[in-house]
Amino acid sequence: MSIRIDDELIDHLLFLSRLSVDNKEKLKNDLQEIVDYFEVLSEVDTEGLEPMYTPIEESAALREDRPQQFDNVEGILNNFPEKVGKLVKVPGIYG
């Protein structure tokens, strides 16, 4: 199955991502190369192979999770322009 990247798909992807590009033709060719490469990868026989979720087989050494007292609370609070006591005001998130 061969997937073709066309102008309609490029326009749709640009609309969804809210992006604009100067050279749609280059983007189309680059995306087509990526899709073609994945089609080559799909021809590899992976029957009987276990999925590999990470190339790192050893687990990371984690430090012990324990609470620590931070001594410079005032230093951090001084970085915020608006505060009330130990509470800081940050910009709201509007959706």
N, CA and C atoms as a LAMMPS dump frame, in Angstrom:
ITEM: TIMESTEP
0
ITEM: NUMBER OF ATOMS
285
ITEM: BOX BOUNDS ff ff ff
-5.0000000000000000e+02 5.0000000000000000e+02
-5.0000000000000000e+02 5.0000000000000000e+02
-5.0000000000000000e+02 5.0000000000000000e+02
ITEM: ATOMS id mol type element x y z
1 1 1 N 0.842 -1.174 0
2 1 2 C 0 0 0
3 1 3 C 0.89 1.241 0
4 2 1 N 0.714 2.059 -0.965
5 2 2 C 1.547 3.246 -1.095
6 2 3 C 0.738 4.484 -0.724
7 3 1 N 1.214 5.203 0.249
8 3 2 C 0.541 6.426 0.69
9 3 3 C 1.138 7.593 -0.076
10 4 1 N 0.295 8.412 -0.649
11 4 2 C 0.745 9.587 -1.399
12 4 3 C 0.412 10.85 -0.629
13 5 1 N 1.401 11.71 -0.481
14 5 2 C 1.218 13.011 0.145
15 5 3 C 0.844 13.992 -0.963
16 6 1 N -0.352 14.565 -0.882
17 6 2 C -0.779 15.512 -1.918
18 6 3 C -1.025 16.894 -1.313
19 7 1 N -1.32 17.854 -2.193
20 7 2 C -1.53 19.235 -1.742
21 7 3 C -2.685 19.351 -0.752
22 8 1 N -3.725 18.56 -0.966
23 8 2 C -4.888 18.605 -0.07
24 8 3 C -4.496 18.181 1.347
25 9 1 N -3.687 17.126 1.455
26 9 2 C -3.237 16.663 2.768
27 9 3 C -2.335 17.714 3.427
28 10 1 N -1.446 18.306 2.656
29 10 2 C -0.565 19.341 3.199
30 10 3 C -1.387 20.505 3.729
31 11 1 N -2.373 20.961 2.957
32 11 2 C -3.225 22.07 3.405
33 11 3 C -3.976 21.704 4.682
34 12 1 N -4.461 20.467 4.755
35 12 2 C -5.189 20.018 5.939
36 12 3 C -4.267 19.986 7.167
37 13 1 N -3.059 19.452 7.007
38 13 2 C -2.109 19.389 8.124
39 13 3 C -1.698 20.783 8.583
40 14 1 N -1.493 21.69 7.633
41 14 2 C -1.131 23.056 7.998
42 14 3 C -2.274 23.741 8.739
43 15 1 N -3.513 23.472 8.314
44 15 2 C -4.672 24.044 9
45 15 3 C -4.77 23.508 10.424
46 16 1 N -4.642 22.19 10.583
47 16 2 C -4.753 21.581 11.915
48 16 3 C -3.65 22.057 12.854
49 17 1 N -2.453 22.241 12.321
50 17 2 C -1.331 22.638 13.168
51 17 3 C -1.219 24.15 13.321
52 18 1 N -2.073 24.876 12.601
53 18 2 C -2.062 26.347 12.638
54 18 3 C -0.69 26.898 12.242
55 19 1 N -0.052 26.224 11.255
56 19 2 C 1.252 26.643 10.768
57 19 3 C 1.133 27.158 9.346
58 20 1 N 2.123 27.919 8.94
59 20 2 C 2.231 28.313 7.541
60 20 3 C 3.673 28.075 7.117
61 21 1 N 3.854 27.74 5.862
62 21 2 C 5.194 27.486 5.339
63 21 3 C 5.38 28.277 4.051
64 22 1 N 6.627 28.591 3.763
65 22 2 C 6.933 29.322 2.539
66 22 3 C 6.983 28.397 1.329
67 23 1 N 7.389 27.147 1.545
68 23 2 C 7.59 26.232 0.429
69 23 3 C 6.815 24.932 0.669
70 24 1 N 5.551 24.911 0.236
71 24 2 C 4.709 23.726 0.437
72 24 3 C 5.233 22.525 -0.341
73 25 1 N 5.817 22.789 -1.492
74 25 2 C 6.32 21.689 -2.324
75 25 3 C 7.458 20.951 -1.621
76 26 1 N 8.355 21.683 -0.977
77 26 2 C 9.453 21.045 -0.236
78 26 3 C 8.907 20.242 0.936
79 27 1 N 7.932 20.806 1.648
80 27 2 C 7.314 20.083 2.757
81 27 3 C 6.666 18.804 2.263
82 28 1 N 5.962 18.898 1.149
83 28 2 C 5.3 17.728 0.579
84 28 3 C 6.328 16.657 0.215
85 29 1 N 7.433 17.046 -0.415
86 29 2 C 8.47 16.079 -0.791
87 29 3 C 9.145 15.466 0.427
88 30 1 N 9.413 16.29 1.445
89 30 2 C 10.044 15.774 2.667
90 30 3 C 9.145 14.771 3.375
91 31 1 N 7.858 15.098 3.499
92 31 2 C 6.921 14.17 4.139
93 31 3 C 6.782 12.888 3.332
94 32 1 N 6.812 12.991 2.01
95 32 2 C 6.713 11.795 1.164
96 32 3 C 7.919 10.885 1.372
97 33 1 N 9.107 11.483 1.51
98 33 2 C 10.303 10.682 1.778
99 33 3 C 10.179 9.934 3.104
100 34 1 N 9.647 10.605 4.121
101 34 2 C 9.472 9.971 5.438
102 34 3 C 8.494 8.809 5.339
103 35 1 N 7.365 9.032 4.673
104 35 2 C 6.36 7.977 4.531
105 35 3 C 6.931 6.808 3.734
106 36 1 N 7.668 7.101 2.669
107 36 2 C 8.279 6.031 1.867
108 36 3 C 9.256 5.215 2.698
109 37 1 N 10.017 5.868 3.568
110 37 2 C 10.964 5.155 4.416
111 37 3 C 10.227 4.211 5.37
112 38 1 N 9.128 4.676 5.938
113 38 2 C 8.365 3.809 6.841
114 38 3 C 7.746 2.64 6.098
115 39 1 N 7.415 2.826 4.828
116 39 2 C 6.902 1.707 4.04
117 39 3 C 7.979 0.647 3.856
118 40 1 N 9.245 1.071 3.695
119 40 2 C 10.353 0.123 3.593
120 40 3 C 10.489 -0.632 4.918
121 41 1 N 10.384 0.087 6.029
122 41 2 C 10.492 -0.56 7.339
123 41 3 C 9.376 -1.575 7.573
124 42 1 N 8.206 -1.33 7.004
125 42 2 C 7.085 -2.251 7.215
126 42 3 C 7.314 -3.593 6.518
127 43 1 N 8.279 -3.661 5.605
128 43 2 C 8.582 -4.911 4.911
129 43 3 C 9.485 -5.832 5.727
130 44 1 N 10.046 -5.339 6.827
131 44 2 C 10.94 -6.139 7.662
132 44 3 C 10.117 -7.181 8.404
133 45 1 N 10.595 -8.43 8.374
134 45 2 C 9.895 -9.518 9.063
135 45 3 C 10.194 -9.444 10.561
136 46 1 N 9.169 -9.141 11.343
137 46 2 C 9.329 -9.05 12.798
138 46 3 C 8.557 -10.168 13.51
139 47 1 N 8.161 -11.174 12.787
140 47 2 C 7.398 -12.283 13.371
141 47 3 C 8.204 -12.961 14.479
142 48 1 N 7.611 -13.094 15.644
143 48 2 C 8.246 -13.78 16.763
144 48 3 C 9.163 -12.911 17.599
145 49 1 N 9.312 -11.643 17.265
146 49 2 C 10.162 -10.751 18.051
147 49 3 C 9.329 -10.042 19.11
148 50 1 N 9.889 -9.939 20.307
149 50 2 C 9.224 -9.223 21.381
150 50 3 C 9.335 -7.714 21.134
151 51 1 N 8.3 -6.955 21.444
152 51 2 C 8.388 -5.498 21.293
153 51 3 C 9.468 -4.924 22.198
154 52 1 N 10.139 -3.898 21.708
155 52 2 C 11.178 -3.228 22.485
156 52 3 C 10.698 -1.811 22.752
157 53 1 N 10.474 -1.499 24.005
158 53 2 C 9.921 -0.201 24.357
159 53 3 C 10.989 0.852 24.574
160 54 1 N 12.213 0.419 24.842
161 54 2 C 13.316 1.351 25.029
162 54 3 C 14.607 0.637 24.659
163 55 1 N 15.562 1.336 24.078
164 55 2 C 16.835 0.689 23.754
165 55 3 C 17.737 0.495 24.973
166 56 1 N 17.364 1.083 26.094
167 56 2 C 18.169 0.972 27.31
168 56 3 C 17.596 -0.162 28.154
169 57 1 N 18.392 -1.19 28.365
170 57 2 C 17.904 -2.358 29.097
171 57 3 C 18.056 -2.222 30.607
172 58 1 N 18.991 -1.392 31.052
173 58 2 C 19.191 -1.226 32.492
174 58 3 C 18.262 -0.131 33.008
175 59 1 N 17.729 -0.337 34.182
176 59 2 C 16.869 0.692 34.752
177 59 3 C 17.729 1.798 35.357
178 60 1 N 17.172 2.973 35.396
179 60 2 C 17.902 4.126 35.927
180 60 3 C 18.017 4.016 37.446
181 61 1 N 19.149 4.432 37.957
182 61 2 C 19.344 4.446 39.401
183 61 3 C 18.65 5.684 39.951
184 62 1 N 17.643 5.473 40.766
185 62 2 C 16.876 6.575 41.316
186 62 3 C 17.327 6.871 42.74
187 63 1 N 17.281 8.122 43.08
188 63 2 C 17.623 8.496 44.446
189 63 3 C 16.418 8.225 45.355
190 64 1 N 16.665 8.138 46.617
191 64 2 C 15.587 7.94 47.579
192 64 3 C 14.705 9.19 47.597
193 65 1 N 13.419 8.988 47.571
194 65 2 C 12.479 10.103 47.579
195 65 3 C 12.19 10.48 49.024
196 66 1 N 12.697 11.626 49.444
197 66 2 C 12.481 12.069 50.814
198 66 3 C 12.321 13.588 50.825
199 67 1 N 11.494 14.091 51.689
200 67 2 C 11.297 15.541 51.747
201 67 3 C 12.555 16.239 52.255
202 68 1 N 12.781 17.445 51.717
203 68 2 C 13.921 18.246 52.154
204 68 3 C 13.434 19.657 52.446
205 69 1 N 14.016 20.257 53.423
206 69 2 C 13.687 21.622 53.782
207 69 3 C 14.476 22.564 52.873
208 70 1 N 13.779 23.526 52.256
209 70 2 C 14.445 24.519 51.421
210 70 3 C 14.601 25.797 52.223
211 71 1 N 15.821 26.286 52.302
212 71 2 C 16.113 27.406 53.194
213 71 3 C 15.923 28.786 52.571
214 72 1 N 15.872 28.897 51.262
215 72 2 C 15.854 30.212 50.631
216 72 3 C 14.477 30.529 50.029
217 73 1 N 13.428 30.385 50.798
218 73 2 C 12.074 30.67 50.332
219 73 3 C 11.949 32.149 49.972
220 74 1 N 12.495 33.024 50.775
221 74 2 C 12.42 34.471 50.508
222 74 3 C 13.119 34.821 49.198
223 75 1 N 14.209 34.156 48.905
224 75 2 C 14.928 34.414 47.659
225 75 3 C 14.075 34.11 46.439
226 76 1 N 13.32 33.035 46.504
227 76 2 C 12.42 32.688 45.399
228 76 3 C 11.263 33.671 45.342
229 77 1 N 10.671 33.977 46.478
230 77 2 C 9.531 34.909 46.501
231 77 3 C 9.919 36.28 45.96
232 78 1 N 11.157 36.699 46.154
233 78 2 C 11.608 37.998 45.656
234 78 3 C 11.651 38.063 44.135
235 79 1 N 11.624 36.909 43.446
236 79 2 C 11.634 36.884 41.986
237 79 3 C 10.265 37.16 41.379
238 80 1 N 9.216 37.141 42.184
239 80 2 C 7.858 37.35 41.686
240 80 3 C 7.42 38.782 41.95
241 81 1 N 6.891 39.459 40.923
242 81 2 C 6.494 40.849 41.113
243 81 3 C 5.256 41.003 41.991
244 82 1 N 4.35 40.032 41.949
245 82 2 C 3.12 40.148 42.744
246 82 3 C 3.027 38.975 43.713
247 83 1 N 2.88 39.306 44.989
248 83 2 C 2.77 38.255 46.005
249 83 3 C 2.004 38.786 47.207
250 84 1 N 1.408 37.852 47.944
251 84 2 C 0.728 38.175 49.196
252 84 3 C 1.237 37.151 50.2
253 85 1 N 2.067 37.611 51.137
254 85 2 C 2.67 36.682 52.082
255 85 3 C 3.565 35.712 51.338
256 86 1 N 3.296 34.412 51.494
257 86 2 C 4.076 33.4 50.784
258 86 3 C 3.343 32.868 49.553
259 87 1 N 2.293 33.558 49.118
260 87 2 C 1.561 33.187 47.912
261 87 3 C 2 34.091 46.773
262 88 1 N 2.162 33.522 45.582
263 88 2 C 2.565 34.322 44.424
264 88 3 C 1.454 34.337 43.393
265 89 1 N 1.37 35.445 42.653
266 89 2 C 0.371 35.564 41.608
267 89 3 C 1.032 35.253 40.277
268 90 1 N 0.424 34.353 39.508
269 90 2 C 0.94 33.975 38.194
270 90 3 C -0.126 34.258 37.151
271 91 1 N 0.248 34.368 35.882
272 91 2 C -0.738 34.614 34.832
273 91 3 C -1.77 33.496 34.77
274 92 1 N -3.011 33.875 34.479
275 92 2 C -4.08 32.891 34.34
276 92 3 C -3.956 32.133 33.033
277 93 1 N -4.566 30.964 32.987
278 93 2 C -4.609 30.142 31.786
279 93 3 C -6.032 30.177 31.26
280 94 1 N -6.174 30.683 30.065
281 94 2 C -7.509 30.806 29.468
282 94 3 C -7.619 29.837 28.32
283 95 1 N -8.712 29.091 28.258
284 95 2 C -8.849 28.078 27.219
285 95 3 C -9.94 28.31 26.324
